[in-house]
Amino acid sequence: MNEQIKEGAPHGHGGGHEKKEAELRLVAWETTRRCNLSCKHCRAAAEKGPYPGELDTDAAFKLLDQIAEVGKPIIILTGGEPLMREDIFEIAAYGHKLGMRMTMAPNGTLMTAENTQKMVDSGIMRISLSLDGATREFHDDFRGVEGAYDGVMRAVELAKAAGLEFQINTTITKDNLAQIPDILAKAEQIGAVAHHIFLLVPTGRGKYISDSEINATEYEETLNWFYDQRDKTSLQLKATCAPHYYRILRQRAKAEGKKVTFKTHGLDAVSRGCLGGIGFCFISHTGTVQPCGFLHTDCGNIKEDSFATVWRESTIFKELRDYDLLEGKCGPCEYKRVCGGCRARAFESTGNYLAEEPLCSYKPHSMG
């Protein structure tokens, strides 16, 4: 479903606008922190574990029940490596039965014909597979495990054989920036339905490669290139942790005399830049709710409060939904309601999640 998005349209709590409950669109749930890889950029700095305090099966079902009370969002079963949970298919099936759109983010290396079919049978609609290099050597080095690239390629064939949709996710750094066109071409070649790019947020192990983060100019150039691919590929394209893209979409469409229309529903919905705490949240392996996986602020824990209470009453969420609280040049920016800046990047840079986005070269009109 496509609908026109008007610049400045209120969404959730906005200063001067009628307040309404924020619409829960997407939940990423770290079902386990255990992982068999050791990726350089890992938000969780995940290892093989074990990790104490992970939600058991009953607690997982209870969480899904509570999410369903708030809405019927897309649920991303992530990790760590979600396939390291023995009950992951029971969890997927339970969420599917509740009417939520269930997806999974495996790294591919543990996929077999048997568990891929279990994904389908349990109601998983799509999986995401990460490809961070156009070559085997680069991807394996980035992921920290020899054979990671081959694992992704095997997973692709398994997914296709089972009729399971897959998308390619790519974390962009200085090191692989020049390879992004080749990775997009590879995603097309292997039969992906979408390519989602993620701009590195230096948290977890990502802090140790923060010098690999692209600068503001490269950021702008990359997102403009990504915009140019929209009419050149059959893939659904989505930029994540890159809120400036939603400003660029509007700037470019206006300059080209096009209507600003975007797909606002479905697995590749394009609605707003930073959705953390607004239409999206992250739930850790121990039940802590955060605006996103990169913004390490404790908004409450579902072991102590219901998910609905945390989603509706968290002070941090309420502040993120009030765009008039944004500081620095994000405050007067005419695109703040469609971009919002990366709150995690602001927090990692300053300790203040309402501070201005540190990797934005745009100067608001009101600042001259």
C-alpha positions in Angstrom: 0.0 0.0 0.0 1.5 3.3 -1.1 0.4 6.6 0.5 1.6 10.1 0.3 3.7 11.2 3.2 3.5 14.9 3.8 6.5 16.7 5.2 6.1 17.7 8.8 3.2 15.3 9.4 2.8 14.5 13.1 3.7 10.9 14.2 3.2 9.9 17.8 4.0 12.8 20.2 5.0 16.0 18.5 5.2 19.4 20.1 2.1 21.4 19.2 0.3 18.5 17.7 -2.5 16.4 19.2 -0.9 13.5 21.1 -1.7 10.0 20.0 -0.3 6.6 20.8 2.8 5.7 18.7 2.1 2.9 16.3 4.2 -0.1 16.9 5.4 -1.3 13.5 8.5 -3.3 14.1 10.1 -5.2 17.1 13.6 -6.7 17.0 14.0 -9.3 19.7 17.4 -10.6 20.6 16.1 -14.1 21.3 19.6 -15.2 22.4 23.0 -13.5 22.6 24.8 -16.7 21.7 26.5 -16.8 18.3 29.0 -18.9 16.4 30.6 -15.9 14.6 32.7 -13.0 15.8 31.8 -10.1 13.6 33.8 -6.9 13.8 30.8 -4.6 14.0 28.6 -6.7 16.3 26.4 -4.5 18.5 26.2 -7.2 21.1 29.8 -8.3 21.0 28.2 -11.7 20.9 30.1 -15.0 21.6 29.2 -18.6 22.0 28.0 -18.0 25.6 26.1 -19.3 27.5 24.5 -16.0 28.6 22.5 -16.1 31.9 19.0 -14.6 32.2 17.7 -15.3 28.7 13.9 -15.6 28.5 12.8 -19.2 28.6 10.0 -20.6 26.3 7.1 -19.6 28.6 8.5 -16.1 29.1 8.9 -15.9 25.3 5.3 -16.8 24.7 4.2 -14.3 27.4 6.2 -11.5 25.7 4.6 -12.2 22.4 1.1 -12.1 24.0 2.0 -8.7 25.5 3.3 -7.4 22.2 0.0 -8.5 20.5 -1.9 -6.4 23.0 -0.2 -3.3 21.6 -0.3 -4.1 17.9 0.5 -6.7 15.2 4.0 -5.6 14.2 6.7 -7.3 12.2 8.8 -9.3 14.6 12.5 -9.9 13.8 13.8 -12.9 15.7 17.5 -12.0 15.9 20.5 -12.6 18.1 23.3 -13.5 18.4 22.3 -16.4 16.2 18.6 -17.3 16.7 19.1 -20.8 15.4 21.1 -21.5 18.6 17.8 -21.5 20.5 16.2 -25.0 20.5 12.7 -23.5 20.8 13.1 -20.9 18.1 10.5 -22.5 15.8 8.0 -22.9 18.6 8.4 -19.2 19.3 8.0 -18.3 15.6 4.9 -20.4 15.3 3.4 -18.9 18.4 3.9 -15.3 17.1 2.5 -16.3 13.7 -0.6 -17.8 15.4 -1.1 -14.4 17.1 -1.2 -12.7 13.8 2.2 -11.1 13.8 4.5 -11.1 10.7 7.4 -13.2 11.8 10.9 -12.9 10.3 14.3 -14.1 11.3 17.9 -12.9 11.0 20.2 -15.9 10.9 23.8 -15.6 9.8 23.3 -18.5 7.4 26.1 -20.8 8.6 23.8 -23.0 10.7 21.0 -23.4 8.1 20.2 -26.8 6.8 17.4 -28.1 4.6 15.6 -29.4 7.7 15.7 -26.2 9.7 15.0 -24.0 6.6 11.8 -26.0 6.1 11.0 -25.6 9.8 11.2 -21.8 9.3 8.6 -22.0 6.5 6.4 -24.4 8.5 6.5 -22.1 11.6 5.3 -19.1 9.7 8.6 -17.2 9.0 7.8 -14.9 6.1 11.3 -13.8 5.3 14.9 -14.1 6.5 17.7 -11.6 6.3 21.2 -12.7 5.4 24.1 -10.3 5.8 26.6 -9.8 3.0 29.2 -7.2 3.8 31.6 -7.9 1.0 31.4 -8.6 -2.7 34.2 -11.2 -2.3 34.6 -14.3 -0.1 37.8 -13.0 1.4 36.4 -9.6 2.5 33.2 -11.0 3.9 35.0 -13.7 5.9 37.4 -11.2 7.3 34.6 -8.8 8.3 32.6 -11.6 9.9 35.6 -13.1 11.7 35.1 -16.7 10.5 36.5 -18.4 7.5 33.6 -19.9 5.5 31.0 -17.2 6.5 30.6 -16.2 2.8 30.1 -19.8 1.7 27.6 -20.2 4.5 25.5 -17.3 3.2 25.6 -18.7 -0.3 24.5 -22.1 0.9 21.7 -20.4 2.9 20.6 -18.6 -0.2 20.2 -21.9 -2.1 18.4 -23.5 0.9 16.0 -20.6 1.1 15.2 -20.7 -2.6 14.7 -24.4 -2.5 12.2 -24.0 0.4 10.4 -21.0 -1.3 11.4 -18.7 1.6 11.9 -15.0 0.8 15.3 -13.6 1.7 16.8 -10.1 1.8 20.4 -9.1 1.9 21.6 -6.8 4.7 24.9 -4.8 4.3 26.7 -2.8 7.0 28.5 0.0 5.3 32.0 1.0 6.5 34.9 2.8 4.8 36.4 -0.6 4.0 33.5 -1.9 1.9 32.1 1.4 0.7 33.5 0.9 -2.8 32.0 -2.6 -3.0 28.4 -1.6 -2.3 27.4 -1.5 -6.1 28.9 -5.0 -6.5 27.0 -6.2 -3.4 23.7 -4.8 -4.7 24.4 -6.6 -8.1 25.2 -9.8 -6.2 21.9 -9.5 -4.3 20.0 -9.2 -7.6 22.0 -12.1 -9.1 21.3 -14.6 -6.3 17.5 -13.8 -6.1 17.1 -11.6 -3.1 13.8 -9.7 -2.8 15.4 -6.7 -1.0 18.6 -5.0 -0.2 18.8 -3.2 3.1 21.9 -1.1 3.9 22.9 -0.2 7.5 25.3 2.6 8.3 27.7 1.6 11.0 26.7 2.7 14.5 29.9 2.3 16.7 28.6 0.3 19.6 29.6 -3.1 21.0 32.6 -4.4 18.9 31.7 -1.7 16.4 33.4 0.8 18.8 36.7 -0.8 18.0 36.3 -0.2 14.3 34.8 3.3 14.7 37.6 4.6 12.5 35.9 2.6 9.7 32.8 4.7 10.0 32.2 6.8 6.9 32.3 10.6 7.3 29.4 13.0 6.7 30.3 13.7 3.1 30.6 10.0 2.2 27.4 9.4 4.1 25.6 11.9 1.9 27.1 10.6 -1.3 26.3 7.0 -0.5 22.6 7.7 0.2 22.3 9.8 -3.0 23.8 6.9 -4.9 21.3 4.5 -3.1 18.4 6.8 -4.2 19.6 6.6 -7.8 19.3 2.8 -7.7 15.5 2.9 -7.0 14.6 3.0 -10.7 17.4 0.7 -11.8 16.7 -2.4 -9.7 13.8 -4.7 -9.1 14.8 -5.1 -5.4 13.1 -3.3 -2.6 15.7 -0.9 -1.2 15.7 0.4 2.4 18.3 2.4 4.4 18.5 1.7 8.1 20.5 3.6 10.7 20.6 6.2 8.0 17.8 8.6 8.7 19.2 11.3 6.4 18.0 9.1 3.5 14.4 10.2 4.3 15.4 13.8 3.9 17.2 13.0 0.6 14.2 11.1 -0.7 12.1 14.3 -0.3 14.8 16.6 -1.5 15.4 14.6 -4.7 11.8 13.9 -5.4 11.0 17.6 -5.0 13.9 18.6 -7.3 12.7 16.1 -9.9 9.0 17.2 -9.6 7.9 13.8 -8.4 5.3 13.0 -5.8 6.7 12.0 -2.4 5.1 8.6 -2.2 6.6 5.7 -0.4 5.6 2.1 0.6 4.5 2.5 4.2 3.4 -1.0 5.0 4.9 -4.4 4.6 8.4 -5.9 5.3 10.1 -3.1 3.3 8.0 -0.2 4.7 9.5 3.3 4.3 8.0 5.7 6.7 10.5 7.7 8.7 14.2 7.9 9.4 14.9 7.1 13.1 12.0 4.9 14.3 13.7 4.1 17.7 11.0 4.4 20.4 8.5 5.8 17.8 7.5 2.8 15.6 10.2 0.4 16.6 11.9 -1.0 19.7 14.5 -3.6 20.6 14.2 -6.3 23.3 17.4 -7.7 24.7 18.0 -11.4 25.5 17.3 -10.6 29.2 14.1 -8.7 28.5 15.4 -5.1 28.6 13.5 -2.8 26.2 15.5 -0.2 24.3 14.6 2.3 21.5 16.9 0.3 19.2 19.7 -2.3 19.5 22.3 0.4 19.2 20.8 2.9 21.7 21.7 1.4 25.1 19.2 3.1 27.3 17.1 1.0 29.7 13.4 1.8 29.0 12.1 -1.0 31.2 12.2 -4.7 31.5 9.4 -7.1 30.5 10.3 -9.3 33.5 9.1 -6.5 35.8 6.5 -4.5 33.7 4.3 -5.5 30.8 5.5 -4.7 27.4 2.4 -2.4 26.9 3.4 -0.4 30.0 7.0 0.1 28.9 5.9 1.0 25.3 3.4 3.5 26.4 4.9 4.9 29.6 8.7 5.0 29.2 10.0 8.5 29.8 12.7 7.9 27.2 10.2 6.7 24.6 8.0 9.8 25.3 11.0 12.1 24.8 12.0 10.5 21.5 8.4 10.9 20.3 8.5 14.7 20.9 10.5 16.0 18.0 10.6 19.5 19.5 13.0 18.2 22.2 15.7 17.5 19.6 18.8 19.7 20.2 21.5 21.3 18.1 20.8 21.8 14.5 18.3 18.9 14.6 16.0 21.1 16.6 15.2 23.7 14.0 15.6 21.3 11.0 12.6 21.3 8.7 13.1 17.6 8.1 13.2 16.5 11.8 9.8 14.9 11.6 10.8 12.6 8.6 14.5 12.2 9.5 15.1 12.8 13.2 18.8 12.0 13.1 20.3 8.8 14.5 19.6 8.9 18.2 22.1 6.1 18.9 24.9 7.9 17.1 24.1 11.1 19.0 24.1 9.1 22.3 27.4 7.4 21.6 29.0 10.7 20.7 27.7 12.9 23.5 25.9 10.8 26.1 22.7 12.6 25.1 20.2 10.8 22.8 18.5 14.1 22.0 21.7 15.8 20.7 22.2 16.6 17.0 23.2 13.8 14.7 27.0 13.9 14.5 27.2 12.6 10.9 24.9 15.1 9.1 26.2 17.7 6.7 22.8 19.3 6.1 22.3 22.9 7.4 18.6 23.7 8.2 17.2 26.7 6.2 16.4 28.5 9.4 20.1 28.6 10.3 20.9 30.6 7.2 
